[in-house]
Amino acid sequence: MAKNLVYDVHDKPRFNQLIVFAIQQLLAIMAATIAVPAIVGNGMSASAALFGAGIGTFVYQLFTKFRSPVFLGSSFAFIGSMSAAFAGAVSLSAGYLGLIVGALFAGLVYTVIALVVKFVGVGWINKLMPTAVIGPTVALIGLSLASAAVNDVFSYGPKDGNGAFIMTGNIWVSLICALVTLFVVVLCSTYGSKMTRLIPFIIGVLAGYAVALIFTVIGYAAKVDALKIIDFAPFAALVEGGVGLKTFFAVPGFTFLEALKGVKDFDVNYLLTVFVAYVPVAFVVFAEHIADHKNLSSIIDKDLLEDPGLHRTLLGDGIGSIAGAIFGGCPNTTYGESVGCVAITRNASVTTISATATLAILISFLSPFVAFLDSIPGCVMGGVCITLYGFIAVSGLKMIQKVNLEDNANLFTVSVILISGIGGMAISIGKVTVTAIACALILGIVTNIVLNKFKK
């Protein structure tokens, strides 16, 4: 067992603990997983995306022989691709079919790369992306999410001309709820008992939700809208038209059910549109896949690119994305939030990840639980995300510590990646958007190759 872990990869927590750990992982990945279908719109189902994430995670675990403790959730990198699939379709049903076909194209890209890695090995990966490249890239993954966490803390409040949040109305209340959540998580992780340190996010979310509930009750009693932090609309939707079966149980709107209706509207031109929208992005996400697994490897003290092997993690990610899209429409990817949860709680048990996947599948059918998760205020999740995203950034910085920055080749490689990434060097080429992280990584690889080419 790695000395910094409470539960190693193959350890199995007791059943009662396992359920609690699974809920915590679910809370960590929930907001991002259901955000993707909400952003893309077109009637996509958040509960179906959650179901697809659970299925995709199980597929990933099967391919990686249950040796990689990370959850797969809806990929933000493919949002532009998914929107393009809907925009180019002649009908909504054809658009849903385009989501599945697009994920199939992306999965095939991963499969081809996996076959190359299988026969050539990963040596070229380590030369192409040494620690001087991977370290700052991992840090960027966390830093790039910083603004999202802060926006959640202030619940997207108004800003002044300098970009500072205007502290009026419910902004103060949001800040208080976020700070309560943040400090409960921090204190539990640092000074709590063994069990408390394993579930700081659950305790933090419940504490933040309780404070938000108090403010909300006072707001309704005093008729002060600024205090109404919790939106009870998800619960109200359950009883619209009276209490019935759907109040407690509802089948998610699976993508394939709607996609089957669009087969007649699918033609070669649309197929090419989907191909162009998805394939280039798959190559970009490949680089982020490596960064995530390098980061996770450093946390569990085992090189996942060697065991179970990069070819297996790629196949698991690619085929998992296809499976996830069939049910939820969203290609999946390894989640930084999940990696951060492993790092903070020091629980790397794959059994916990499998339990989380099972729970994600089950609750996608349970209307009250989905409603509760939907009702968690953004400010509460913002308090949690500050710690999650911060740990991802710090993991990358720890990698940089091992790099000899007295060597200018390493110094400039790290500098170029950090500045271009933090500066937001994202570009759009046609319908393909190359994220700031991907651009920074590509620029870092080129810089590292050029500088080391002239080394004596």
C-alpha positions as CSV (number, residue, x, y, z in Angstrom):
1,M,0.0,0.0,0.0
2,A,1.2,3.5,-0.8
3,K,2.1,5.1,2.5
4,N,-0.1,8.1,1.9
5,L,-3.3,6.1,1.3
6,V,-5.9,4.9,3.8
7,Y,-7.4,2.5,1.2
8,D,-5.2,1.2,-1.6
9,V,-6.5,0.3,-5.1
10,H,-7.5,-3.2,-4.2
11,D,-8.7,-2.6,-0.6
12,K,-12.4,-3.1,0.1
13,P,-14.0,-0.9,2.7
14,R,-16.8,-2.3,4.8
15,F,-20.3,-2.2,3.2
16,N,-21.7,0.6,5.4
17,Q,-18.6,2.7,4.8
18,L,-18.6,1.9,1.1
19,I,-22.1,3.4,0.6
20,V,-21.0,6.6,2.3
21,F,-17.8,6.8,0.2
22,A,-19.7,6.2,-3.0
23,I,-22.2,9.1,-2.1
24,Q,-19.2,11.3,-1.6
25,Q,-17.6,10.5,-5.0
26,L,-21.0,11.0,-6.5
27,L,-21.3,14.5,-5.0
28,A,-17.8,15.3,-6.3
29,I,-18.7,14.4,-9.9
30,M,-22.4,15.2,-10.0
31,A,-22.4,18.9,-10.9
32,A,-20.2,18.6,-13.9
33,T,-21.8,15.4,-15.2
34,I,-25.3,16.8,-15.3
35,A,-24.1,20.3,-16.5
36,V,-23.1,19.0,-19.9
37,P,-26.6,18.0,-21.1
38,A,-27.9,21.2,-19.5
39,I,-25.5,23.3,-21.5
40,V,-26.1,21.5,-24.8
41,G,-29.9,21.5,-24.3
42,N,-32.2,20.1,-27.0
43,G,-34.1,18.1,-24.4
44,M,-31.1,16.1,-23.2
45,S,-31.7,14.3,-19.9
46,A,-29.5,14.9,-16.9
47,S,-30.5,11.6,-15.3
48,A,-29.7,9.8,-18.5
49,A,-26.2,11.4,-18.6
50,L,-25.8,10.2,-15.0
51,F,-26.8,6.7,-16.0
52,G,-24.4,6.8,-19.0
53,A,-21.6,7.9,-16.7
54,G,-22.2,4.9,-14.5
55,I,-22.2,2.5,-17.4
56,G,-19.1,4.2,-18.9
57,T,-17.2,3.9,-15.6
58,F,-18.0,0.1,-15.4
59,V,-16.7,-0.3,-19.0
60,Y,-13.6,1.6,-18.1
61,Q,-13.0,-0.6,-15.0
62,L,-13.5,-3.8,-17.0
63,F,-10.8,-2.7,-19.6
64,T,-8.4,-1.6,-16.9
65,K,-8.9,-4.8,-14.9
66,F,-10.2,-2.8,-11.9
67,R,-6.8,-1.2,-11.3
68,S,-7.5,2.5,-12.0
69,P,-9.6,4.3,-9.3
70,V,-11.3,7.1,-11.3
71,F,-14.9,7.9,-12.3
72,L,-15.8,8.7,-15.9
73,G,-18.2,11.6,-16.3
74,S,-19.6,13.8,-19.1
75,S,-16.8,15.4,-21.1
76,F,-16.9,19.2,-21.4
77,A,-14.4,19.0,-24.3
78,F,-17.1,17.6,-26.6
79,I,-19.8,20.2,-25.9
80,G,-19.0,22.0,-29.2
81,S,-19.1,18.7,-31.0
82,M,-22.5,17.8,-29.5
83,S,-23.9,21.2,-30.4
84,A,-22.6,20.8,-33.9
85,A,-24.3,17.4,-34.2
86,F,-27.7,19.0,-33.3
87,A,-27.1,22.0,-35.5
88,G,-26.3,20.0,-38.6
89,A,-29.2,17.5,-38.2
90,V,-32.5,17.9,-40.1
91,S,-34.4,16.6,-37.1
92,L,-34.0,16.4,-33.4
93,S,-34.0,12.6,-33.5
94,A,-31.2,12.7,-36.1
95,G,-29.3,14.9,-33.8
96,Y,-29.6,12.3,-31.0
97,L,-28.3,9.7,-33.4
98,G,-25.5,12.0,-34.3
99,L,-24.4,12.1,-30.6
100,I,-24.0,8.3,-30.7
101,V,-22.3,8.2,-34.0
102,G,-19.9,11.0,-32.9
103,A,-19.0,9.1,-29.7
104,L,-18.4,6.1,-31.9
105,F,-15.9,8.1,-34.0
106,A,-14.2,9.4,-30.9
107,G,-14.0,5.9,-29.4
108,L,-12.4,4.6,-32.7
109,V,-9.7,7.2,-32.4
110,Y,-8.9,6.0,-28.9
111,T,-8.9,2.4,-30.2
112,V,-6.4,3.2,-32.9
113,I,-4.1,5.0,-30.6
114,A,-4.5,2.1,-28.1
115,L,-3.4,-0.4,-30.7
116,V,-0.3,1.8,-31.5
117,V,0.6,1.9,-27.8
118,K,0.1,-1.8,-27.5
119,F,2.6,-2.6,-30.2
120,V,5.0,0.3,-29.8
121,G,4.9,0.8,-26.0
122,V,4.7,4.0,-23.9
123,G,8.3,5.0,-24.1
124,W,7.6,7.6,-26.8
125,I,4.9,9.1,-24.6
126,N,7.4,9.7,-21.8
127,K,9.8,11.3,-24.2
128,L,7.1,13.4,-25.8
129,M,5.5,14.4,-22.5
130,P,8.1,14.3,-19.7
131,T,7.4,15.6,-16.2
132,A,8.3,19.1,-17.4
133,V,5.3,19.0,-19.7
134,I,2.9,16.9,-17.7
135,G,3.4,18.7,-14.3
136,P,2.3,22.2,-15.4
137,T,-0.5,20.6,-17.6
138,V,-2.0,18.9,-14.6
139,A,-1.7,22.1,-12.6
140,L,-3.6,23.8,-15.4
141,I,-6.5,21.4,-15.2
142,G,-7.1,22.6,-11.7
143,L,-6.3,26.2,-12.4
144,S,-8.6,26.3,-15.4
145,L,-11.5,25.4,-13.2
146,A,-10.8,28.1,-10.6
147,S,-13.1,30.6,-12.2
148,A,-16.0,28.1,-12.3
149,A,-15.5,27.4,-8.5
150,V,-15.5,31.1,-7.7
151,N,-18.5,31.8,-9.9
152,D,-20.3,29.1,-8.0
153,V,-19.3,30.6,-4.7
154,F,-21.0,33.9,-5.6
155,S,-23.8,32.1,-7.5
156,Y,-23.0,34.1,-10.7
157,G,-23.6,37.5,-9.0
158,P,-23.2,40.8,-10.8
159,K,-19.7,42.3,-11.4
160,D,-18.5,45.8,-11.6
161,G,-16.3,47.3,-14.4
162,N,-13.2,45.8,-12.9
163,G,-14.6,42.2,-12.8
164,A,-15.1,42.2,-9.0
165,F,-18.3,40.8,-7.6
166,I,-20.7,43.4,-6.3
167,M,-21.5,42.3,-2.7
168,T,-25.2,43.0,-2.6
169,G,-28.4,41.0,-2.1
170,N,-27.9,37.2,-1.9
171,I,-24.2,37.4,-2.8
172,W,-23.4,37.8,0.9
173,V,-25.6,34.9,1.8
174,S,-24.0,32.8,-1.0
175,L,-20.5,33.6,0.3
176,I,-21.5,32.6,3.8
177,C,-22.8,29.2,2.7
178,A,-19.7,28.6,0.5
179,L,-17.3,29.5,3.4
180,V,-19.2,27.2,5.8
181,T,-18.9,24.4,3.3
182,L,-15.2,25.1,2.6
183,F,-14.1,25.3,6.2
184,V,-16.1,22.3,7.3
185,V,-14.4,20.3,4.5
186,V,-10.9,21.7,5.4
187,L,-11.3,21.1,9.1
188,C,-12.7,17.6,8.7
189,S,-9.9,16.7,6.3
190,T,-7.2,18.1,8.6
191,Y,-8.3,17.5,12.2
192,G,-11.2,15.0,11.9
193,S,-11.2,11.4,13.0
194,K,-10.2,8.6,10.5
195,M,-13.8,8.2,9.2
196,T,-14.4,12.0,9.1
197,R,-11.3,12.5,7.0
198,L,-12.7,9.9,4.5
199,I,-16.0,11.8,4.0
200,P,-15.2,15.5,4.3
201,F,-17.2,16.4,1.2
202,I,-20.4,14.8,2.5
203,I,-20.1,16.6,5.8
204,G,-19.3,19.9,4.1
205,V,-22.2,19.7,1.6
206,L,-24.6,18.8,4.4
207,A,-23.3,21.7,6.6
208,G,-23.5,24.2,3.7
209,Y,-27.0,22.9,2.7
210,A,-28.2,23.2,6.3
211,V,-27.1,26.9,6.5
212,A,-28.6,27.6,3.1
213,L,-31.9,25.9,4.3
214,I,-31.9,28.2,7.3
215,F,-31.5,31.3,5.2
216,T,-34.1,30.1,2.8
217,V,-36.7,29.4,5.5
218,I,-36.1,32.8,7.0
219,G,-36.4,34.3,3.5
220,Y,-39.8,32.8,2.9
221,A,-41.0,33.7,6.4
222,A,-39.8,37.3,6.1
223,K,-40.6,37.5,2.3
224,V,-37.0,38.5,1.5
225,D,-36.0,37.0,-1.9
226,A,-32.3,37.6,-1.3
227,L,-32.3,35.0,1.4
228,K,-33.9,32.3,-0.7
229,I,-30.8,30.3,-1.7
230,I,-32.3,26.9,-2.2
231,D,-34.6,26.4,-5.3
232,F,-37.3,24.0,-4.4
233,A,-38.5,23.7,-8.0
234,P,-37.0,20.2,-8.5
235,F,-39.2,19.0,-5.6
236,A,-42.2,20.8,-6.8
237,A,-41.9,19.2,-10.2
238,L,-42.3,15.8,-8.6
239,V,-45.8,16.5,-7.4
240,E,-47.1,18.5,-10.4
241,G,-50.5,17.0,-11.3
242,G,-50.6,15.0,-8.0
243,V,-48.5,12.3,-6.4
244,G,-47.9,9.3,-8.6
245,L,-45.3,6.7,-9.7
246,K,-43.1,9.4,-11.3
247,T,-42.9,11.2,-8.0
248,F,-40.7,8.3,-6.8
249,F,-39.5,6.5,-9.9
250,A,-38.9,7.6,-13.5
251,V,-37.0,6.0,-16.4
252,P,-34.4,8.4,-17.8
253,G,-34.8,9.7,-21.3
254,F,-32.2,7.4,-22.9
255,T,-30.5,8.8,-26.0
256,F,-30.9,5.6,-28.1
257,L,-34.7,5.7,-27.7
258,E,-34.9,9.0,-29.5
259,A,-32.0,8.2,-31.9
260,L,-33.8,5.2,-33.4
261,K,-36.4,7.6,-34.8
262,G,-33.8,9.6,-36.7
263,V,-32.3,6.8,-38.8
264,K,-34.3,7.9,-41.8
265,D,-32.9,11.4,-41.6
266,F,-29.3,10.3,-41.5
267,D,-27.3,10.8,-44.7
268,V,-23.6,10.9,-45.8
269,N,-23.3,14.7,-45.6
270,Y,-24.5,14.7,-42.0
271,L,-22.1,11.7,-41.3
272,L,-19.2,13.8,-42.5
273,T,-20.4,16.8,-40.3
274,V,-20.4,14.6,-37.2
275,F,-17.0,13.1,-38.2
276,V,-15.4,16.5,-38.5
277,A,-17.0,17.7,-35.2
278,Y,-15.8,14.8,-33.1
279,V,-12.5,13.2,-34.4
280,P,-10.2,16.2,-34.0
281,V,-11.5,16.8,-30.4
282,A,-10.8,13.1,-29.6
283,F,-7.1,13.7,-30.4
284,V,-7.1,16.7,-28.1
285,V,-8.7,14.8,-25.2
286,F,-6.1,12.1,-25.6
287,A,-3.5,14.5,-24.3
288,E,-5.7,15.3,-21.3
289,H,-6.3,11.6,-20.8
290,I,-2.5,11.1,-20.3
291,A,-2.3,14.1,-17.9
292,D,-5.1,12.8,-15.7
293,H,-3.5,9.3,-15.5
294,K,-0.1,10.7,-14.8
295,N,-1.6,12.7,-12.0
296,L,-3.6,9.7,-10.6
297,S,-0.4,7.6,-10.8
298,S,1.5,10.1,-8.6
299,I,-1.3,9.9,-6.0
300,I,-1.5,6.2,-5.8
301,D,2.2,5.6,-6.3
302,K,1.7,3.3,-9.3
303,D,2.3,4.0,-13.0
304,L,-1.0,3.4,-14.6
305,L,0.5,3.9,-18.1
306,E,2.5,0.7,-17.4
307,D,0.0,-1.3,-15.3
308,P,-2.7,-1.8,-16.4
309,G,-1.2,0.0,-19.4
310,L,-2.1,3.1,-21.5
311,H,-3.6,0.9,-24.2
312,R,-6.1,-0.4,-21.6
313,T,-7.0,3.0,-20.1
314,L,-7.5,4.4,-23.6
315,L,-9.7,1.5,-24.6
316,G,-11.7,1.8,-21.4
317,D,-12.1,5.6,-21.9
318,G,-13.0,5.2,-25.6
319,I,-15.4,2.3,-25.3
320,G,-16.8,3.8,-22.1
321,S,-17.5,7.0,-24.0
322,I,-19.5,5.1,-26.6
323,A,-21.5,3.3,-24.0
324,G,-22.1,6.5,-22.1
325,A,-23.3,8.3,-25.3
326,I,-25.7,5.4,-26.2
327,F,-27.6,6.0,-22.9
328,G,-26.9,9.6,-22.0
329,G,-25.6,11.2,-25.2
330,C,-22.4,12.5,-23.6
331,P,-18.9,11.0,-24.4
332,N,-17.2,10.4,-21.1
333,T,-13.8,11.2,-19.7
334,T,-11.8,10.6,-16.6
335,Y,-12.8,13.3,-14.1
336,G,-10.4,15.6,-12.3
337,E,-13.0,16.0,-9.6
338,S,-12.8,12.2,-9.0
339,V,-9.0,12.3,-8.9
340,G,-9.1,15.2,-6.5
341,C,-11.5,13.3,-4.2
342,V,-9.1,10.4,-4.2
343,A,-6.2,12.7,-3.3
344,I,-8.0,14.5,-0.5
345,T,-9.6,11.5,1.2
346,R,-6.7,9.1,0.4
347,N,-9.3,6.5,-0.6
348,A,-8.0,4.9,-3.8
349,S,-10.3,1.9,-3.6
350,V,-11.6,0.8,-7.0
351,T,-14.4,-0.9,-5.1
352,T,-15.5,2.6,-4.1
353,I,-15.5,3.7,-7.7
354,S,-17.5,0.7,-8.7
355,A,-20.0,1.4,-5.9
356,T,-20.3,5.0,-7.1
357,A,-21.0,3.8,-10.7
358,T,-23.7,1.5,-9.3
359,L,-25.2,4.3,-7.3
360,A,-25.2,6.7,-10.3
361,I,-27.1,4.1,-12.3
362,L,-29.6,3.5,-9.5
363,I,-30.4,7.1,-8.5
364,S,-30.9,8.1,-12.1
365,F,-34.2,6.2,-11.7
366,L,-35.0,7.7,-8.3
367,S,-36.8,11.0,-8.7
368,P,-36.5,12.3,-5.1
369,F,-32.8,11.8,-4.9
370,V,-32.2,13.4,-8.3
371,A,-34.3,16.4,-7.1
372,F,-32.3,16.7,-4.0
373,L,-29.0,16.8,-5.9
374,D,-30.5,19.3,-8.3
375,S,-31.5,21.5,-5.4
376,I,-28.0,21.8,-3.9
377,P,-27.1,25.5,-4.2
378,G,-24.2,26.4,-6.5
379,C,-22.6,28.3,-3.7
380,V,-22.4,25.1,-1.6
381,M,-20.8,23.2,-4.5
382,G,-18.5,26.1,-5.0
383,G,-17.1,25.7,-1.5
384,V,-16.4,22.0,-2.2
385,C,-14.9,22.7,-5.7
386,I,-12.3,25.2,-4.3
387,T,-10.7,22.3,-2.5
388,L,-11.2,19.8,-5.3
389,Y,-9.8,22.0,-8.0
390,G,-7.1,23.2,-5.7
391,F,-5.8,19.7,-5.0
392,I,-5.6,19.0,-8.8
393,A,-3.5,22.2,-9.2
394,V,-1.3,21.3,-6.3
395,S,-0.7,17.8,-7.6
396,G,0.7,19.3,-10.8
397,L,2.9,21.7,-8.8
398,K,4.2,18.7,-6.8
399,M,5.3,17.2,-10.1
400,I,7.1,20.4,-11.1
401,Q,9.1,20.2,-7.9
402,K,10.8,17.1,-9.3
403,V,11.9,19.0,-12.4
404,N,15.3,20.7,-12.6
405,L,14.3,24.3,-13.3
406,E,17.9,25.3,-13.4
407,D,17.9,23.8,-16.9
408,N,16.5,26.5,-19.2
409,A,14.9,23.8,-21.4
410,N,12.7,22.7,-18.5
411,L,12.2,26.3,-17.2
412,F,10.9,27.7,-20.5
413,T,8.8,24.6,-21.2
414,V,7.0,25.0,-17.8
415,S,6.7,28.7,-18.3
416,V,5.2,28.5,-21.7
417,I,2.6,25.9,-20.6
418,L,1.5,27.9,-17.5
419,I,1.2,31.3,-19.1
420,S,-0.5,30.2,-22.3
421,G,-2.9,28.0,-20.3
422,I,-3.7,30.5,-17.6
423,G,-4.0,33.2,-20.2
424,G,-6.8,31.2,-21.9
425,M,-5.1,30.4,-25.3
426,A,-8.1,28.5,-26.7
427,I,-8.7,28.6,-30.5
428,S,-11.5,27.6,-32.8
429,I,-10.8,26.0,-36.2
430,G,-14.0,25.7,-38.0
431,K,-16.4,23.7,-35.8
432,V,-13.5,22.4,-33.7
433,T,-12.6,24.2,-30.4
434,V,-9.1,23.4,-29.1
435,T,-9.3,24.1,-25.3
436,A,-6.7,26.3,-23.5
437,I,-5.3,23.2,-21.8
438,A,-4.9,21.4,-25.1
439,C,-3.2,24.4,-26.7
440,A,-0.9,24.9,-23.8
441,L,0.0,21.2,-23.8
442,I,0.7,21.2,-27.6
443,L,2.8,24.4,-27.3
444,G,4.7,22.9,-24.3
445,I,5.5,19.7,-26.2
446,V,6.8,21.7,-29.2
447,T,8.8,23.9,-26.9
448,N,10.3,21.0,-25.1
449,I,11.2,19.2,-28.4
450,V,12.8,22.3,-29.9
451,L,14.9,23.2,-26.8
452,N,16.1,19.7,-26.3
453,K,16.9,19.2,-30.0
454,F,19.8,21.7,-29.7
455,K,21.0,20.4,-26.3
456,K,24.6,19.1,-26.3
